[in-house]
Amino acid sequence: AVLAFLKGAILLILAFYAIFALIIIRQVDLMSQALTTVISPIFKFLSIIHAGVAIGLIFLAWGIL
């Protein structure tokens, strides 16, 4: 029972982290619209990669657990 609780807790925490990563994408997009700089596309790219890694981590944890 404890092991099942830990698995669920880990997956829930990773899901919240993925939601946070998606919010970061939105915030970077809003920032890029408000303040256009040379490195804005780099920030957008990094935020998308970050969200992809966060979502991929959920699937990796689901497979391992």
C-alpha positions in Angstrom: 0.0 0.0 0.0 2.8 2.4 0.8 4.6 1.6 -2.5 1.4 2.3 -4.5 1.0 5.6 -2.6 4.6 6.6 -3.4 4.1 5.8 -7.1 0.9 7.9 -7.2 2.6 10.7 -5.4 5.6 10.7 -7.8 3.4 10.8 -10.8 1.2 13.5 -9.3 4.3 15.7 -8.6 5.6 15.1 -12.1 2.2 16.1 -13.5 2.2 19.3 -11.6 5.7 20.0 -12.8 4.6 19.5 -16.4 1.7 21.9 -15.9 4.3 24.4 -14.5 6.4 23.9 -17.6 3.5 24.6 -19.8 2.8 27.8 -17.9 6.4 28.8 -18.4 5.9 28.5 -22.2 2.9 30.9 -22.0 4.9 33.3 -19.8 7.8 33.3 -22.2 5.5 33.9 -25.1 3.9 36.9 -23.3 7.3 38.2 -22.4 8.4 37.9 -26.1 5.4 39.9 -27.2 5.9 42.6 -24.7 9.7 42.9 -25.1 11.2 41.7 -28.3 14.9 41.0 -28.1 17.4 39.0 -30.1 17.3 36.1 -27.7 13.5 35.8 -27.5 13.4 32.8 -30.0 16.1 31.1 -27.9 14.0 31.5 -24.8 11.0 30.1 -26.6 12.9 27.1 -27.9 14.3 26.4 -24.4 10.9 26.6 -22.8 9.4 24.2 -25.3 12.3 21.8 -24.8 11.8 22.1 -21.0 8.1 21.2 -21.3 8.9 18.3 -23.6 11.4 16.9 -21.1 8.9 17.4 -18.3 6.2 15.5 -20.2 8.7 12.8 -21.3 9.7 12.4 -17.7 6.1 11.5 -16.8 6.1 8.8 -19.4 9.5 7.5 -18.3 8.3 7.4 -14.7 5.1 5.7 -15.7 7.0 3.0 -17.5 9.5 2.4 -14.7 7.0 2.5 -11.9 
